[in-house]
């Protein structure tokens, strides 16, 4: 069997360089409007392409999954993405400081770069689930770009364990706006990740300050990268990086918000929760946005089988289905009344809910 999307996955690799493309267009023309191109592409053109191209319901045959899983081509694509994220950050930060930009142009550049650095967490998300040493090393680098080094610990050992329960701050609750969710999710992720990593190290007889602390490893890279930019470029670089990091963090929060909104795993009689199933995540098969996000939107299979690499993730016919790809859903989430108007009826009509509010995460 041949993967029809094999070459198309290159879109996930070149996509992080969009801020650099926009900078090149501004440098060539002098028109700051070109700096808006990455935002317009992502939040206007991609949702339109998702609507026009539709969904991709194709699944790899199970007999082919072992071969696909071990095909190094797909793994190397994620590896190649990481240095491009680093290049985009260095180029954008330098341009922010050195180019004669208006307040509008400088703000757009910082927002755009932050949005695209948020995608580096998506690359780290894919690599961080796998034990290959290069995957693990590049995960630390990818998370350093937006200074989000705690993510892998929080996601793998916190979120995956508690997903779709009231105990999980990374699972949005019914009628919770994205802005209320952000306050709970960002702070909760920081606290939980440090607790998990500290306990892991303690079990091995090591202090939290040990170099074996994976969060500190990524933070050290972040200090080298972002601190180096501030040392070379001066305090304006610090202003750019603080704003850039905040936007990148909110981009990750946006993804977490749409992925499990209102979904709930049921408690068993012994007080534990049922095993995570595909219907505990919102899924999207929209072709264009999935090709830009290493299949992140096939989130149902990811949570049910986190060891599957992105090229092996499957669609299921009976899972909660988003009406658009993630970028369209982000825009909807940023206007809570519209989000609730669209998503609440979909949520309550799911086969395993059928209007029973006790079956929702509230």
C-alpha positions as CSV (number, residue, x, y, z in Angstrom):
1,X,0.0,0.0,0.0
2,X,1.3,3.5,-0.9
3,X,0.6,6.5,1.3
4,X,-1.1,9.0,-1.0
5,X,-0.2,11.8,1.4
6,X,3.5,10.8,1.7
7,X,4.9,13.8,-0.1
8,X,2.1,16.1,1.1
9,X,3.4,15.8,4.7
10,X,6.2,18.1,3.6
11,X,3.6,20.9,4.2
12,X,4.0,20.4,7.9
13,X,7.7,21.0,7.5
14,X,7.7,24.2,5.5
15,X,4.7,25.7,7.2
16,X,6.7,27.0,10.2
17,X,8.7,29.3,7.9
18,X,5.7,31.4,7.0
19,X,6.9,34.4,9.2
20,X,10.2,34.4,7.3
21,X,8.3,34.4,3.9
22,X,6.3,37.4,5.2
23,X,9.4,39.2,6.3
24,X,11.0,38.6,2.9
25,X,7.9,40.1,1.2
26,X,8.0,43.2,3.5
27,X,11.7,43.7,2.9
28,X,11.1,43.5,-0.8
29,X,8.1,45.8,-1.0
30,X,8.3,47.9,2.1
31,X,4.6,47.3,2.6
32,X,3.8,46.1,6.2
33,X,0.5,44.6,5.0
34,X,2.6,41.6,3.8
35,X,3.3,40.7,7.4
36,X,-0.3,39.7,7.7
37,X,0.1,37.0,5.1
38,X,0.7,34.1,7.6
39,X,-2.3,35.1,9.7
40,X,-4.6,35.4,6.7
41,X,-3.3,32.1,5.2
42,X,-3.9,30.3,8.5
43,X,-7.2,31.7,9.6
44,X,-8.9,32.5,6.3
45,X,-7.4,30.4,3.5
46,X,-6.9,27.2,5.5
47,X,-10.5,27.0,6.8
48,X,-11.7,27.7,3.3
49,X,-9.5,25.0,1.9
50,X,-10.7,22.6,4.6
51,X,-14.3,23.4,3.5
52,X,-13.6,23.0,-0.2
53,X,-11.3,20.0,0.0
54,X,-13.4,18.3,2.6
55,X,-12.5,15.5,4.9
56,X,-10.1,12.6,4.4
57,X,-11.6,9.4,5.8
58,X,-8.9,7.0,4.5
59,X,-7.2,4.8,7.1
60,X,-4.1,2.7,6.6
61,X,-4.8,-1.1,6.7
62,X,-3.8,-2.6,10.0
63,X,-1.5,-5.0,8.1
64,X,0.5,-1.9,6.9
65,X,0.7,-0.1,10.2
66,X,3.9,-1.8,11.4
67,X,5.7,-0.8,8.2
68,X,4.4,2.7,8.3
69,X,5.2,3.0,12.0
70,X,8.8,2.1,11.4
71,X,9.3,4.1,8.2
72,X,12.0,6.6,9.1
73,X,10.9,9.1,6.4
74,X,8.0,10.3,8.6
75,X,10.1,10.6,11.7
76,X,12.8,12.6,9.8
77,X,10.1,15.1,8.7
78,X,9.4,16.0,12.3
79,X,13.1,16.3,13.0
80,X,13.6,18.6,10.0
81,X,10.8,20.9,11.3
82,X,12.6,21.8,14.5
83,X,15.6,23.8,13.1
84,X,13.1,25.7,10.9
85,X,11.2,26.8,13.9
86,X,14.5,28.0,15.4
87,X,15.4,29.9,12.2
88,X,12.0,31.5,12.1
89,X,12.3,32.8,15.7
90,X,15.8,34.2,15.2
91,X,14.9,35.9,11.9
92,X,11.7,37.4,13.2
93,X,13.2,38.6,16.5
94,X,16.1,40.2,14.6
95,X,13.8,41.9,12.1
96,X,11.5,43.1,15.0
97,X,14.6,44.9,16.5
98,X,16.5,46.0,13.4
99,X,13.8,46.9,10.9
100,X,12.1,50.2,10.9
101,X,8.6,48.9,11.7
102,X,5.6,50.9,12.8
103,X,3.8,49.8,16.0
104,X,1.3,48.0,13.7
105,X,4.0,46.1,11.9
106,X,5.9,45.2,15.0
107,X,2.8,44.0,16.7
108,X,1.7,41.9,13.7
109,X,5.2,40.4,13.5
110,X,5.3,39.4,17.2
111,X,1.8,37.9,17.0
112,X,2.5,36.0,13.8
113,X,5.7,34.6,15.1
114,X,4.1,33.6,18.4
115,X,1.3,31.8,16.6
116,X,3.8,29.8,14.5
117,X,6.1,29.1,17.4
118,X,3.0,27.6,19.1
119,X,3.2,25.0,16.3
120,X,6.6,23.9,17.6
121,X,4.7,22.5,20.6
122,X,2.7,20.4,18.1
123,X,5.9,19.1,16.6
124,X,7.2,18.4,20.2
125,X,3.8,16.7,20.9
126,X,4.4,14.2,18.1
127,X,8.0,13.5,19.0
128,X,7.6,13.5,22.7
129,X,5.5,10.4,22.7
130,X,8.3,8.3,21.3
131,X,11.5,7.1,23.0
132,X,13.9,7.5,20.1
133,X,16.8,9.5,21.5
134,X,16.7,12.0,18.6
135,X,12.9,12.4,19.1
136,X,13.5,13.2,22.8
137,X,16.4,15.6,22.2
138,X,14.6,17.6,19.6
139,X,11.5,17.7,21.7
140,X,13.5,19.6,24.3
141,X,14.6,22.1,21.6
142,X,11.1,22.5,20.1
143,X,9.7,23.3,23.5
144,X,12.5,25.8,24.2
145,X,11.3,28.0,21.2
146,X,8.3,29.3,23.1
147,X,9.8,28.6,26.6
148,X,7.3,25.8,27.2
149,X,9.6,23.1,28.4
150,X,7.1,21.5,30.9
151,X,4.7,20.4,28.1
152,X,5.9,16.8,27.5
153,X,5.8,15.9,31.2
154,X,2.4,17.6,31.7
155,X,0.9,16.1,28.5
156,X,2.2,12.6,28.6
157,X,1.9,11.9,32.3
158,X,-0.8,14.4,33.4
159,X,-3.2,15.1,30.6
160,X,-3.2,11.6,29.1
161,X,-3.9,10.1,32.5
162,X,-6.7,12.5,33.5
163,X,-8.1,13.5,30.1
164,X,-11.9,14.1,29.8
165,X,-12.4,14.2,33.6
166,X,-13.1,17.1,36.0
167,X,-9.6,16.6,37.5
168,X,-7.9,17.5,34.2
169,X,-7.3,21.2,33.8
170,X,-6.4,20.6,30.1
171,X,-9.9,19.3,29.3
172,X,-12.4,22.1,28.8
173,X,-15.7,21.9,30.7
174,X,-19.2,22.4,29.3
175,X,-20.1,26.1,29.1
176,X,-16.5,27.1,30.0
177,X,-15.2,29.9,27.8
178,X,-11.7,29.6,26.3
179,X,-10.6,32.6,28.4
180,X,-11.7,31.0,31.7
181,X,-10.2,27.8,30.5
182,X,-6.8,29.5,29.8
183,X,-6.4,30.7,33.4
184,X,-7.1,27.2,34.7
185,X,-5.1,25.3,32.0
186,X,-1.9,27.3,31.9
187,X,-1.4,27.5,35.6
188,X,-2.5,24.0,36.2
189,X,-0.1,22.6,33.6
190,X,2.9,24.4,35.2
191,X,2.0,23.1,38.7
192,X,1.2,19.5,37.7
193,X,4.3,19.1,35.4
194,X,6.7,20.2,38.2
195,X,5.0,17.9,40.7
196,X,5.2,14.9,38.3
197,X,8.8,15.5,37.4
198,X,9.9,16.1,41.0
199,X,8.2,12.9,42.1
200,X,9.8,11.0,39.2
201,X,13.2,12.2,40.1
202,X,12.6,11.5,43.8
203,X,11.8,7.9,43.0
204,X,15.3,7.7,41.5
205,X,17.0,9.4,44.5
206,X,17.6,12.6,42.6
207,X,16.6,16.2,43.6
208,X,14.3,18.3,41.4
209,X,17.4,20.4,40.4
210,X,19.1,17.4,38.9
211,X,20.3,17.8,35.3
212,X,18.1,14.7,34.6
213,X,15.1,17.0,35.1
214,X,13.6,17.1,31.5
215,X,11.9,20.5,32.2
216,X,15.2,22.1,33.2
217,X,16.9,20.6,30.1
218,X,14.5,22.4,27.8
219,X,14.6,25.6,29.9
220,X,18.4,25.6,29.6
221,X,18.1,25.5,25.8
222,X,15.5,28.3,26.0
223,X,17.7,30.5,28.1
224,X,20.6,29.9,25.7
225,X,18.4,30.7,22.6
226,X,16.2,33.5,23.9
227,X,18.9,34.9,26.3
228,X,21.3,35.0,23.4
229,X,18.9,37.0,21.3
230,X,18.5,39.5,24.1
231,X,22.3,39.8,24.7
232,X,22.9,40.4,21.0
233,X,19.9,42.5,20.1
234,X,19.2,44.3,23.4
235,X,16.1,44.9,25.5
236,X,13.7,45.3,22.5
237,X,14.3,41.6,21.9
238,X,13.1,40.8,25.4
239,X,9.8,42.7,24.7
240,X,9.4,40.7,21.5
241,X,10.1,37.4,23.2
242,X,7.8,37.9,26.2
243,X,4.9,38.8,23.8
244,X,5.8,36.0,21.4
245,X,5.9,33.4,24.2
246,X,2.5,34.5,25.6
247,X,0.9,34.2,22.1
248,X,2.5,30.7,21.6
249,X,1.2,29.5,24.9
250,X,-2.3,30.7,24.1
251,X,-2.1,28.9,20.7
252,X,-1.4,25.6,22.6
253,X,-4.3,26.4,25.0
254,X,-6.6,26.9,22.0
255,X,-5.8,23.4,20.8
256,X,-6.4,21.9,24.2
257,X,-9.7,23.8,24.4
258,X,-11.2,22.4,21.2
259,X,-9.9,18.8,21.7
260,X,-12.0,17.7,24.6
261,X,-14.6,20.4,25.2
262,X,-17.4,19.0,27.5
263,X,-16.5,15.3,27.0
264,X,-16.5,13.1,30.1
265,X,-15.2,9.6,30.9
266,X,-17.6,7.8,33.3
267,X,-16.6,6.7,36.8
268,X,-16.6,3.0,37.5
269,X,-18.1,1.6,40.7
270,X,-14.7,1.5,42.3
271,X,-14.3,5.3,41.8
272,X,-11.8,5.0,38.9
273,X,-12.5,6.3,35.4
274,X,-13.2,4.2,32.4
275,X,-10.4,3.8,29.9
276,X,-10.0,6.6,27.4
277,X,-11.9,5.8,24.2
278,X,-11.9,7.5,20.8
279,X,-15.3,9.2,21.7
280,X,-13.6,11.1,24.5
281,X,-11.9,13.5,22.0
282,X,-13.2,15.7,19.3
283,X,-11.9,14.6,15.9
284,X,-11.4,16.4,12.6
285,X,-10.5,14.8,9.3
286,X,-10.3,18.1,7.3
287,X,-7.5,17.5,4.9
288,X,-5.6,20.8,4.7
289,X,-5.2,21.6,8.3
290,X,-4.3,18.0,9.1
291,X,-1.5,18.2,6.5
292,X,-0.2,21.3,8.3
293,X,-0.3,19.8,11.8
294,X,1.1,16.3,11.5
295,X,-2.4,14.8,11.9
296,X,-3.0,16.4,15.3
297,X,-6.7,16.7,14.5
298,X,-7.1,12.9,14.4
299,X,-7.1,13.3,18.2
300,X,-9.5,10.5,19.0
301,X,-7.1,7.8,17.9
302,X,-4.1,9.6,19.4
303,X,-5.6,9.5,22.9
304,X,-6.8,6.0,22.6
305,X,-3.5,4.8,21.2
306,X,-0.8,7.4,22.0
307,X,2.1,5.3,20.7
308,X,0.9,5.6,17.1
309,X,2.9,8.0,15.0
310,X,1.0,10.6,13.0
311,X,1.0,8.8,9.7
312,X,-0.8,5.8,11.3
313,X,-3.6,7.6,13.1
314,X,-7.1,6.5,12.0
315,X,-10.5,7.9,11.6
316,X,-13.5,6.4,13.4
317,X,-17.1,6.7,12.2
318,X,-18.7,7.1,15.6
319,X,-16.5,9.8,17.3
320,X,-17.4,13.4,18.1
321,X,-16.6,15.4,15.0
322,X,-15.7,19.1,14.7
323,X,-17.4,21.1,12.0
324,X,-14.1,22.6,10.8
325,X,-10.4,22.1,11.2
326,X,-8.6,23.5,14.2
327,X,-7.9,26.9,12.8
328,X,-11.6,27.5,12.0
329,X,-12.5,26.2,15.4
330,X,-10.0,28.5,17.1
331,X,-11.7,31.5,15.6
332,X,-15.1,30.2,16.8
333,X,-13.7,29.6,20.3
334,X,-12.4,33.2,20.6
335,X,-16.1,34.4,20.4
336,X,-17.6,32.3,23.3
337,X,-21.3,33.0,22.4
338,X,-20.7,31.7,18.9
339,X,-18.8,28.7,20.2
340,X,-21.5,27.7,22.7
341,X,-24.2,28.2,20.0
342,X,-22.4,25.8,17.6
343,X,-20.8,23.3,19.9
344,X,-23.3,22.8,22.8
345,X,-26.0,21.3,20.5
346,X,-23.4,19.1,18.9
347,X,-22.1,18.0,22.3
348,X,-25.5,17.2,23.8
349,X,-26.6,15.3,20.7
350,X,-23.7,12.8,20.8
351,X,-24.8,9.2,20.9
352,X,-23.2,8.6,24.3
353,X,-24.7,11.8,25.8
354,X,-28.2,12.2,24.2
355,X,-29.0,15.3,26.2
356,X,-28.0,13.9,29.6
357,X,-26.0,16.7,31.2
358,X,-24.7,14.3,33.8
359,X,-22.6,12.7,31.0
360,X,-20.8,16.0,30.4
361,X,-17.6,17.4,31.9
362,X,-19.0,20.3,34.0
